[in-house]
Amino acid sequence: MAINTKDFPEKVSTGLKANKKFDKFFYRFKIDEKTYRGIIDCSTKVGWKKKDKILYAEDEVSKAKKEAINTVDTDATVDDIIKLYLDTLDDTNYKKSRKSYYDRKVKKSIGKKKAKDILPMQLQKIVNQNIKDGDSPSTAKQAIEFLSPAFKIARANRIVLHNPCEDVKISIPTSKKIVVNATDRLTSIYQAIKYLYKDDPFYRAFFLLALQGRRKGEVRKLRWENISFEYEYYVLPSKTTKNNEEQKIFLPPNVKEALLEFKQDEGWVFESPIIKGQTISDAKRQTAKLKKALGDWFTMHYTRNVMVSAMAEQGIEAIHMSGALGHSDPNTITKYLTMNYLTGSKIASDMMQK
């Protein structure tokens, strides 16, 4: 039914007018570029004075505004909010891998559904099904890790009212590897690297960086421009680290010595010998040489377990162990501390020298 605004000539307050009898009110307000209007009828309020009716009308307008703020009126789909999220990310392998998992394992189920209608039980069903189909819980968790920031952005833009990912439960089994006699094992790895690559500074530096606690991707993406030989540190840009945080890492003397043997002014430190301008794709053949010398237990990533276990054997504090490995959240107690990656990696290096 159309509203004739001429029936409400008496101004009560901004956006609120009354008729001559002050027993009916017309309101109009705007929230997020959308206009809301309506009628408040007090004609049945017997015995109410003019002041009472005005207070009632203002209270009803206040309720209408709150309802408008807490009401989502959008047809944006899950695919739409995923695109919003992707537009905020740099073009990294993380972005590509998570987008790939979404396209393969999630998109078909909810991609075309309205984001505001998605419930935790729907996401839980997707995760459970992916695990049932053979994904490990850690792999299935990628769906939530990718969807959650998308829903956060959607909530900030009033596309949804809540983030359904926050109520999805995924039980990740403990996979932490306990390293016995880690100090001895660390020594064995170090000696094998020094022996096998005594005449090959390229891979000597590559594996010594891994032994310092660096992930393979962090080593592969190291650039000459990010190394300070004078002040003995290097910088891992945020897009190369797992926690998306720029990290300043101590440059050990043995790594510095190896790097100086093939130093360049710019570009990738570990550039592919086959394709100029690209990093080496992996180090499988070289890792196999170390595995043959050390045993089947050796992998490049396993050196991180050895490193942190050896640091624990030496009684080094958890915050420095986390700093050496590039973790920003060592435990509940220290989560409010500023992580000192430089100090942690320096302590790790000093321990290796001993």
C-alpha positions as CSV (number, residue, x, y, z in Angstrom):
1,M,0.0,0.0,0.0
2,A,1.4,3.4,-1.0
3,I,2.3,5.9,1.7
4,N,1.1,9.5,1.2
5,T,3.7,11.5,3.0
6,K,1.4,14.6,2.9
7,D,-0.6,12.8,5.6
8,F,2.3,13.4,8.0
9,P,3.0,17.2,8.2
10,E,4.3,17.3,11.8
11,K,8.0,16.8,12.1
12,V,9.0,14.9,15.2
13,S,12.7,14.3,14.6
14,T,15.0,13.5,11.7
15,G,13.3,10.9,9.6
16,L,10.2,10.8,11.7
17,K,6.9,12.7,11.1
18,A,3.4,12.5,12.6
19,N,-0.1,13.2,11.4
20,K,-2.2,16.0,12.9
21,K,-3.5,13.8,15.7
22,F,-0.1,12.4,16.5
23,D,-1.6,8.9,16.5
24,K,0.2,7.7,13.3
25,F,3.8,8.2,12.4
26,F,5.9,7.9,9.2
27,Y,9.6,7.0,9.4
28,R,12.3,7.0,6.8
29,F,16.0,6.2,7.2
30,K,18.9,4.9,5.1
31,I,21.4,2.2,5.9
32,D,24.1,1.0,3.5
33,E,22.6,3.0,0.7
34,K,19.2,1.2,1.1
35,T,16.2,3.3,2.2
36,Y,13.7,1.9,4.8
37,R,10.3,3.5,5.4
38,G,7.1,2.6,7.2
39,I,4.1,3.5,9.3
40,I,3.8,3.3,13.1
41,D,0.1,3.2,14.2
42,C,-0.7,4.4,17.8
43,S,-4.4,5.0,17.1
44,T,-5.4,2.0,19.3
45,K,-3.3,3.1,22.3
46,V,-6.2,4.3,24.5
47,G,-5.3,6.8,27.2
48,W,-1.9,7.5,25.8
49,K,-0.7,11.1,25.8
50,K,1.1,12.7,22.8
51,K,4.4,12.4,24.6
52,D,3.9,8.6,25.2
53,K,3.0,8.1,21.5
54,I,6.2,9.9,20.4
55,L,8.4,7.9,22.7
56,Y,6.8,4.7,21.4
57,A,7.3,5.7,17.8
58,E,10.9,6.6,18.4
59,D,11.5,3.3,20.1
60,E,9.9,1.4,17.1
61,V,12.1,3.3,14.7
62,S,15.2,2.3,16.8
63,K,14.1,-1.3,16.6
64,A,13.6,-1.1,12.8
65,K,17.1,0.3,12.4
66,K,18.6,-2.5,14.5
67,E,16.7,-5.1,12.5
68,A,17.9,-3.5,9.2
69,I,21.5,-3.5,10.4
70,N,21.2,-7.2,11.3
71,T,19.5,-8.2,8.1
72,V,21.4,-9.3,5.1
73,D,19.8,-8.6,1.8
74,T,22.2,-10.0,-0.8
75,D,22.2,-12.8,-3.4
76,A,26.0,-13.1,-3.4
77,T,27.0,-16.8,-3.8
78,V,29.9,-18.6,-2.2
79,D,31.8,-18.4,-5.5
80,D,31.3,-14.6,-5.3
81,I,32.8,-14.3,-1.8
82,I,35.7,-16.6,-2.8
83,K,36.5,-14.2,-5.7
84,L,36.4,-11.3,-3.2
85,Y,39.0,-13.1,-1.1
86,L,41.2,-14.2,-4.0
87,D,41.4,-10.5,-5.1
88,T,43.2,-9.8,-1.8
89,L,45.9,-12.5,-2.2
90,D,49.2,-12.3,-4.0
91,D,49.7,-14.8,-6.8
92,T,51.5,-17.5,-4.7
93,N,51.5,-21.3,-4.6
94,Y,49.4,-21.1,-1.5
95,K,46.7,-19.3,-3.4
96,K,46.8,-21.7,-6.3
97,S,46.8,-24.8,-4.2
98,R,43.9,-23.8,-2.0
99,K,41.9,-22.5,-5.0
100,S,42.5,-25.8,-6.7
101,Y,41.2,-27.7,-3.7
102,Y,38.1,-25.5,-3.5
103,D,37.4,-26.1,-7.2
104,R,37.8,-29.9,-6.9
105,K,36.3,-30.6,-3.5
106,V,34.0,-27.8,-2.4
107,K,32.7,-25.7,-5.4
108,K,30.3,-28.4,-6.7
109,S,28.5,-28.7,-3.4
110,I,28.0,-25.0,-2.4
111,G,29.6,-22.7,-5.0
112,K,26.3,-21.5,-6.4
113,K,24.5,-21.3,-3.1
114,K,23.8,-18.0,-1.4
115,A,26.6,-17.3,1.1
116,K,24.2,-16.0,3.7
117,D,22.4,-19.3,3.7
118,I,25.4,-21.5,4.4
119,L,25.3,-23.4,7.7
120,P,28.1,-25.1,9.6
121,M,26.5,-28.5,9.1
122,Q,26.8,-28.1,5.3
123,L,30.5,-27.4,5.6
124,Q,31.0,-30.2,8.1
125,K,29.3,-32.6,5.7
126,I,31.7,-31.6,2.9
127,V,34.8,-32.1,5.2
128,N,33.5,-35.4,6.5
129,Q,32.8,-36.6,2.9
130,N,36.2,-35.6,1.7
131,I,37.8,-37.5,4.5
132,K,35.6,-40.5,3.7
133,D,36.8,-40.2,0.1
134,G,40.4,-40.6,1.1
135,D,41.6,-37.1,2.1
136,S,43.6,-36.9,5.4
137,P,42.0,-34.6,8.0
138,S,44.9,-32.2,7.4
139,T,44.1,-32.1,3.7
140,A,40.4,-31.8,4.2
141,K,41.0,-28.9,6.5
142,Q,42.1,-26.9,3.5
143,A,38.5,-26.3,2.6
144,I,37.8,-24.5,5.9
145,E,41.2,-22.7,5.9
146,F,40.2,-21.3,2.5
147,L,36.6,-20.6,3.1
148,S,37.0,-19.0,6.6
149,P,38.8,-15.8,5.4
150,A,36.4,-15.5,2.6
151,F,33.4,-15.5,5.0
152,K,35.2,-13.0,7.2
153,I,35.5,-10.6,4.3
154,A,31.9,-11.2,3.4
155,R,30.8,-10.5,7.0
156,A,32.8,-7.2,7.0
157,N,31.0,-6.2,3.8
158,R,27.6,-7.2,5.2
159,I,27.1,-10.1,2.8
160,V,26.7,-12.6,5.6
161,L,26.0,-12.2,9.3
162,H,28.3,-14.9,10.6
163,N,31.2,-17.1,9.6
164,P,29.9,-20.8,9.5
165,C,33.5,-22.1,9.4
166,E,34.0,-21.2,13.0
167,D,31.7,-24.0,14.1
168,V,33.2,-26.8,11.9
169,K,35.2,-29.4,13.9
170,I,38.1,-31.3,12.4
171,S,40.2,-33.7,14.5
172,I,43.8,-33.6,13.3
173,P,45.8,-36.6,14.6
174,T,49.1,-35.8,16.2
175,S,51.9,-36.3,13.7
176,K,54.8,-34.8,15.6
177,K,58.0,-36.8,15.1
178,I,60.0,-37.5,18.2
179,V,63.7,-37.5,17.4
180,V,65.9,-39.5,19.8
181,N,69.5,-38.4,20.2
182,A,68.7,-35.4,18.1
183,T,72.1,-33.7,18.8
184,D,74.0,-36.7,17.4
185,R,71.7,-36.9,14.4
186,L,72.1,-33.2,13.7
187,T,75.9,-33.7,13.8
188,S,75.6,-36.6,11.3
189,I,73.5,-34.5,8.9
190,Y,75.9,-31.6,9.1
191,Q,78.9,-33.8,8.5
192,A,77.3,-35.5,5.5
193,I,76.4,-32.2,3.9
194,K,80.0,-30.9,4.4
195,Y,81.5,-34.1,3.0
196,L,79.2,-34.7,0.0
197,Y,79.2,-31.0,-1.1
198,K,82.6,-29.8,-0.1
199,D,83.2,-28.9,-3.7
200,D,79.7,-27.9,-4.5
201,P,78.8,-24.6,-2.7
202,F,75.4,-24.4,-4.4
203,Y,74.0,-27.5,-2.7
204,R,76.1,-27.1,0.4
205,A,74.4,-23.8,1.0
206,F,71.0,-25.2,0.0
207,F,71.1,-28.1,2.6
208,L,72.7,-26.0,5.3
209,L,69.9,-23.6,5.1
210,A,67.5,-26.5,5.5
211,L,69.4,-27.7,8.5
212,Q,69.0,-24.2,10.0
213,G,65.3,-24.8,10.0
214,R,64.2,-23.4,6.7
215,R,61.4,-24.9,4.6
216,K,62.3,-26.1,1.1
217,G,60.0,-23.4,-0.4
218,E,61.8,-20.7,1.6
219,V,65.2,-21.8,0.5
220,R,64.1,-22.1,-3.2
221,K,62.6,-18.6,-3.2
222,L,65.7,-16.9,-1.5
223,R,66.9,-13.9,-3.6
224,W,70.4,-12.3,-3.6
225,E,68.8,-8.9,-3.0
226,N,67.4,-10.1,0.4
227,I,70.8,-11.2,1.8
228,S,72.9,-8.8,3.9
229,F,76.4,-10.3,3.9
230,E,77.7,-7.3,5.8
231,Y,75.3,-7.6,8.7
232,E,74.9,-11.4,8.4
233,Y,71.1,-11.9,7.9
234,Y,68.7,-12.5,5.2
235,V,65.0,-11.6,4.8
236,L,62.2,-14.0,3.9
237,P,59.4,-12.0,2.3
238,S,55.9,-12.5,3.7
239,K,54.7,-14.3,0.5
240,T,57.3,-17.0,0.9
241,T,56.6,-17.9,4.6
242,K,53.9,-20.2,5.8
243,N,52.5,-17.6,8.3
244,N,52.6,-14.8,5.7
245,E,54.9,-12.8,7.9
246,E,58.2,-11.2,6.8
247,Q,61.0,-12.8,8.7
248,K,64.6,-11.6,9.4
249,I,66.9,-14.7,9.7
250,F,70.5,-14.9,10.9
251,L,73.0,-15.9,8.2
252,P,75.3,-18.6,9.6
253,P,79.0,-18.3,8.8
254,N,79.1,-21.7,7.0
255,V,76.2,-20.7,4.8
256,K,77.7,-17.3,4.1
257,E,81.0,-18.9,3.1
258,A,79.2,-21.2,0.6
259,L,77.1,-18.4,-0.8
260,L,80.1,-16.1,-1.4
261,E,81.6,-18.8,-3.7
262,F,78.8,-18.3,-6.3
263,K,77.4,-14.8,-5.3
264,Q,75.5,-12.7,-7.7
265,D,74.1,-9.2,-7.4
266,E,70.4,-10.1,-8.0
267,G,68.0,-12.8,-8.9
268,W,67.3,-16.2,-7.4
269,V,70.0,-17.6,-5.2
270,F,69.2,-21.2,-6.2
271,E,68.4,-20.6,-9.9
272,S,67.6,-23.5,-12.2
273,P,70.6,-24.5,-14.3
274,I,68.2,-25.5,-17.1
275,I,65.7,-22.6,-17.2
276,K,67.2,-19.2,-16.6
277,G,65.2,-16.9,-14.5
278,Q,63.5,-19.7,-12.5
279,T,64.3,-21.4,-9.3
280,I,65.3,-25.1,-9.1
281,S,62.1,-27.1,-9.0
282,D,63.3,-29.5,-6.3
283,A,66.4,-31.3,-5.0
284,K,65.3,-34.9,-5.3
285,R,68.6,-36.3,-6.7
286,Q,70.7,-34.5,-4.1
287,T,68.3,-35.4,-1.3
288,A,68.7,-39.1,-2.5
289,K,72.5,-38.8,-2.1
290,L,72.1,-37.6,1.5
291,K,69.5,-40.3,2.2
292,K,71.9,-43.0,0.9
293,A,74.7,-41.6,3.2
294,L,72.5,-41.2,6.3
295,G,69.6,-43.7,6.0
296,D,66.0,-43.8,4.8
297,W,64.9,-41.6,7.7
298,F,66.4,-38.6,6.1
299,T,64.2,-36.0,4.3
300,M,64.7,-32.4,3.8
301,H,61.7,-31.4,5.9
302,Y,62.8,-33.9,8.6
303,T,65.8,-31.6,9.4
304,R,63.4,-29.2,11.0
305,N,62.3,-31.9,13.5
306,V,66.0,-32.7,14.1
307,M,66.8,-29.1,14.6
308,V,64.1,-28.3,17.1
309,S,64.6,-31.6,19.0
310,A,68.3,-30.8,19.3
311,M,67.5,-27.4,20.6
312,A,65.2,-28.9,23.2
313,E,68.0,-31.3,24.3
314,Q,70.2,-28.2,24.9
315,G,67.5,-26.6,27.1
316,I,66.8,-23.7,24.7
317,E,63.5,-21.8,25.4
318,A,60.4,-22.6,23.3
319,I,60.2,-19.0,22.0
320,H,63.7,-19.3,20.4
321,M,62.9,-22.7,19.0
322,S,59.8,-21.3,17.4
323,G,61.8,-18.3,16.1
324,A,64.4,-20.7,14.5
325,L,61.6,-22.6,12.7
326,G,59.7,-19.4,11.6
327,H,56.7,-20.1,13.9
328,S,55.0,-17.0,15.2
329,D,52.9,-18.8,17.9
330,P,55.0,-21.1,20.1
331,N,52.4,-21.8,22.7
332,T,49.6,-20.2,24.6
333,I,51.9,-18.5,27.2
334,T,54.1,-16.8,24.7
335,K,51.5,-16.0,22.0
336,Y,51.5,-12.3,23.1
337,L,55.3,-12.0,22.7
338,T,56.9,-10.6,19.6
339,M,58.6,-13.4,17.8
340,N,62.3,-12.8,17.4
341,Y,63.2,-14.8,14.3
342,L,66.7,-13.3,14.1
343,T,67.6,-14.3,17.7
344,G,66.1,-17.8,17.4
345,S,67.9,-18.6,14.2
346,K,71.2,-17.2,15.6
347,I,70.9,-19.4,18.7
348,A,70.2,-22.4,16.4
349,S,73.3,-21.6,14.3
350,D,75.5,-21.2,17.5
351,M,74.3,-24.6,18.6
352,M,75.3,-26.2,15.3
353,Q,78.7,-24.7,15.5
354,K,79.2,-26.3,18.9
